[in-house]
Amino acid sequence: MSDLKSIIKYIVSRYPKKTKLSKIRLIKIIYLADWRSAIVRGKQITSIKWKFGDCGLEPDVNIELPEKKDFGFLVEHLSLSQEDKEVLDHAMKTSAEKNWAEFVSIVYSTYPILNQNSSEAKEFDLIQLANLYKDMKNEQMQRDKTLFDTDFGIRLE
């Protein structure tokens, strides 16, 4: 897992629309990066424990956006792997291409948030949920493949 300060510095120094980067957007970008990393790599990019409650996403740590005057000084040696950077770049691209409503809709339509069983804010295990999500997607693909194959009377093995 990467150091949260390095992740924040990377996002702030690379985010394409710096005027739209708020503390809340930063938190959601980090969440999306954690979620994507859990799906594609089987581990979070951070050690944050996430909850979803009345106030939205709630990380177990305080995430602060550096002062805008400090943005130019954030590019220093970052202890991020290439894989970490790719995950963060994907999350930033997802955010930067969307207006606020579209971006929030994407975040709140992720599997961990949609599958909250309670109105009570509970911590969710992104790794376990990523595994369940991948299993569900694989089952869906198998059903779709079988349906497609039987529609044409063809069985591909």
C-alpha positions in Angstrom: 0.0 0.0 0.0 1.2 3.5 -0.8 1.7 6.4 1.5 -1.5 8.6 1.5 0.6 11.8 1.4 2.3 10.5 -1.8 -1.1 9.7 -3.3 -2.5 13.1 -2.5 0.6 14.8 -3.9 0.3 12.8 -7.1 -3.3 13.6 -7.6 -2.9 17.3 -6.8 0.1 17.6 -9.1 -1.5 15.7 -12.0 -5.2 16.5 -11.8 -6.1 18.1 -15.2 -8.7 20.5 -13.8 -7.2 21.9 -10.7 -9.9 24.5 -10.2 -12.4 21.6 -9.8 -10.4 19.6 -7.3 -12.1 20.0 -4.0 -11.5 18.0 -0.8 -14.7 16.0 -1.4 -13.7 15.2 -5.0 -10.2 14.2 -3.8 -11.8 11.8 -1.3 -14.0 10.2 -4.0 -11.0 9.9 -6.4 -9.0 8.1 -3.7 -12.0 5.8 -3.0 -12.3 5.0 -6.7 -8.6 4.3 -6.9 -8.9 1.9 -3.9 -12.0 0.2 -5.5 -10.3 -0.2 -8.9 -7.1 -1.5 -7.3 -9.1 -4.0 -5.2 -10.7 -5.3 -8.4 -7.7 -5.4 -10.7 -4.9 -6.1 -8.2 -6.6 -7.7 -5.3 -5.4 -5.0 -2.9 -6.2 -1.4 -2.1 -3.9 1.3 -3.0 -4.3 2.8 0.5 -4.8 1.4 3.9 -8.0 3.5 4.3 -11.0 1.8 5.8 -14.1 3.1 4.0 -17.7 3.6 5.3 -20.7 4.9 3.6 -23.1 6.8 5.9 -25.5 9.8 6.0 -22.6 12.1 5.0 -21.5 10.0 2.0 -18.1 8.3 1.9 -16.3 8.3 5.2 -12.6 7.4 5.2 -11.2 6.5 8.6 -8.4 9.1 8.2 -8.5 12.8 7.7 -7.8 13.7 4.0 -6.9 17.3 3.4 -6.5 19.1 0.1 -3.2 21.1 0.2 -3.6 24.9 -0.1 -3.8 26.0 -3.7 -0.6 28.1 -3.3 1.3 24.8 -2.5 0.2 23.0 -5.6 3.4 23.9 -7.5 5.6 22.6 -4.8 4.1 19.1 -4.6 6.1 17.6 -7.4 8.8 15.8 -5.5 10.0 12.2 -5.3 6.8 10.2 -5.0 7.0 6.6 -3.6 4.4 5.2 -6.0 4.7 2.2 -8.2 3.8 2.3 -11.9 0.7 0.2 -11.1 -0.3 2.7 -8.4 0.1 5.6 -10.9 -2.0 3.8 -13.5 -4.8 3.2 -11.0 -4.7 6.8 -9.8 -4.6 8.1 -13.4 -7.7 6.0 -14.2 -9.6 7.4 -11.2 -8.5 11.0 -12.1 -9.6 10.6 -15.7 -13.0 9.3 -14.6 -13.4 12.3 -12.4 -12.0 15.0 -14.7 -14.3 13.9 -17.6 -17.5 14.3 -15.6 -19.4 17.1 -14.1 -20.1 16.9 -10.4 -23.5 15.1 -10.7 -22.1 12.5 -13.1 -19.1 11.9 -11.0 -21.0 11.4 -7.8 -23.4 9.1 -9.7 -20.4 6.9 -10.7 -19.0 6.8 -7.2 -22.4 6.0 -5.6 -23.1 3.3 -8.2 -20.1 1.2 -7.2 -20.8 -2.2 -5.9 -19.7 -1.6 -2.3 -22.1 1.4 -1.9 -25.0 -0.2 -3.8 -24.7 -3.3 -1.6 -25.0 -1.6 1.8 -27.5 -3.7 3.7 -28.2 -1.1 6.4 -28.8 2.6 6.8 -26.2 2.5 9.5 -22.7 3.5 8.4 -20.6 0.3 8.3 -17.1 -0.2 7.3 -16.8 -2.2 4.1 -14.0 -4.6 3.0 -13.1 -3.6 -0.5 -11.1 -6.7 -1.2 -13.9 -9.1 -0.2 -16.4 -7.0 -2.1 -14.1 -6.9 -5.2 -13.9 -10.7 -5.1 -17.7 -11.0 -4.8 -18.1 -8.4 -7.6 -15.7 -10.3 -9.9 -17.5 -13.6 -9.2 -20.8 -12.0 -10.0 -19.5 -10.5 -13.2 -18.0 -13.9 -14.3 -21.3 -15.7 -13.6 -23.1 -13.0 -15.6 -20.7 -13.4 -18.5 -21.2 -17.2 -18.4 -25.0 -16.8 -18.4 -24.8 -14.3 -21.3 -22.5 -16.6 -23.2 -24.7 -19.6 -22.7 -27.8 -17.5 -23.7 -26.1 -16.2 -26.7 -24.8 -19.6 -27.8 -28.2 -21.3 -27.3 -30.0 -18.5 -29.2 -28.1 -19.5 -32.3 -28.0 -23.2 -31.5 -24.2 -23.1 -31.2 -22.3 -24.4 -28.2 -18.8 -23.0 -27.9 -16.5 -24.9 -25.6 
